[in-house]
Amino acid sequence: MSKTIADKTRRTLTLKRTFGSPLELVWICYTQPEYILKWWSPEGMETKIINYDFNVGSNWKYIMSIPNGLEFTAEGAFREIVNHEKVVSEANFKPKTEGVVLEVFFEKDEGKTNFTFNVIHPTEAYKLEQEKQGVLNGWDAAFDRLAELLWDLT
């Protein structure tokens, strides 16, 4: 394994899911704003899309509100989009997580979709800190909501 690949692996937190829905539907729900609003944040939070342009080099920005009135800003820029296969985006989730890259892979599997979600941190130490803070718990909760949405649409 090359040093670059090994370094990236040490800086990456990964979640894998298999959704019982066709890849085309998972892609739509992951990439289209009217569906993103329904699953992006964990249960109990509301997401508002401030800016969203699903093109390489374009920006996105969401505001996530929790019932006590606190708000979190999620924003980034799309680096790479391969239709029905991959989305790569720079991302900041203020005030908790900044300077990460999100890599999302979609793979067709006999009417289901294998989904791999990587959060790549600038350093291994930052990844470990984020892991201890439970960053994957929030993503896991959001992907539970995505699974529910897919179930409702299938």
N, C-alpha and C positions, 0 to 999 in steps of 0.2 A: 504494500500500500504506500502510495506516495505521501510525502509530508503534508502537502496541501489537503488531500482527501482525509488523512488522519486528523489534521487540525480541525477541519470542518465538522467531522464526526464528533469530536470532543466538545464542540461549541453548539451542538444541535439537540433540541428536544423534539421528540417525534411522537405523534399520535397516529394510529392506524385504525381504520374502520372498514367494514364491508356493509354498504347500504343495500337493502333489498329492492332497489329501484334501478331502472336502466341508466346508463351513463349520461345519456342526453338530458334526462330530467335532473340528475344531480348537478350537471354542469349549469343548467338554467338556474336552479335554485342557488348555486354558489355565486353566479356572476350577474344576475339581474336584480336591480334595486328593489323591485316590488316584492321579491322573495327574501332578499337579504334582511329587510326590515323585520321579517317574521322569525328569524332564527339567530341573528348575529350575536346577541348578548345572552348571558345566562338568564334563566327564569327570574322574573321580578324586575328586570331592567327593560327600559324602553330605548330603542335605537332610532335616531333621526339621521337621515342622510343629508349632509350639507353640500357635498360635492361628490360626483361620481362619473367618471369617464373611463369606460373599460377599453382602453387602448394603451399600447406600450408607450411609456413616457408621460402618461397622463396621471393626474392625482385623484385621490379619493379622501373623503373626510366624513366621519360619523361622530355624533355626540351620543353617548350612552348615559342615561339618567337612572338613578336608583330612587326608590320611594322616599328616602329621607332628604332628597333634593340635591345630593352630590352628583356631579357630572364628570365623566371621563371622556377625553378626546382620543379618538382613534383616527390616524391619518397616515397616508403613505403615497407611494408612486409605483405604478406598474412597470416592472423591468422586462418581463418576458411573458408572452401569452402564446400558447400552442393550443389551438382549438380542440376541445374535448380531451386534452392530455395534461396540460400543465399551466399553472399561474404562479409567477414569481413577483413579489412585491416588497419594496422597502416598507417598513412600518414603525410607527411610534404609537404607544398607548399611554398617554400622559394622565397621571403622573407616575405610573408604575413601571412601564417597560419602554425603553427607547433604543433606537438604532439597531433593530432586528430586521431580518429578512424572512419573509414567509414563503415557503416553497410548498405548493400543493400539487399532488399528482393524482390523476384520475385514470383508472384502468378498468376496461370492460371485462366482466366475468359472468358469462351466461345469464344475462338479464339482471345481474347485480353489478355493483360498482365497488371496486377496491379503491379506497381513498387514503392517501398518505399525506399528513400535514406536518411539515418541519418548521420549527422556529429556530433560525440560526442567529446566534448571538455574536457580538464582536469579539468576546473573549470567553474562554472556558470558565473563568472565575465568575463572570456575569451570568453565564448559563446556570452554574451551580446555585448562585444566589436566587435567581428567578425560580429555579426548580424548588428550592426550599420555601419560597413564598407561595407556591402552589399555582403557578401560572398555568400549568396543564389542566388543573381542575376547572378553571374558567372556560378554557377551550373545550374540554370534555362536555361541560354543561351546555355550551352553545351547540355542539355537534349532536347532543341528545335532542335539542330542539329542531335541528336540521333533519334528523331521522324521523321525528314526529311529523314535520311538514311533508317530507317525502311520502310517508305512510298515508297521510291524508290526501295527497295528490295522486297516489297510485291506484 
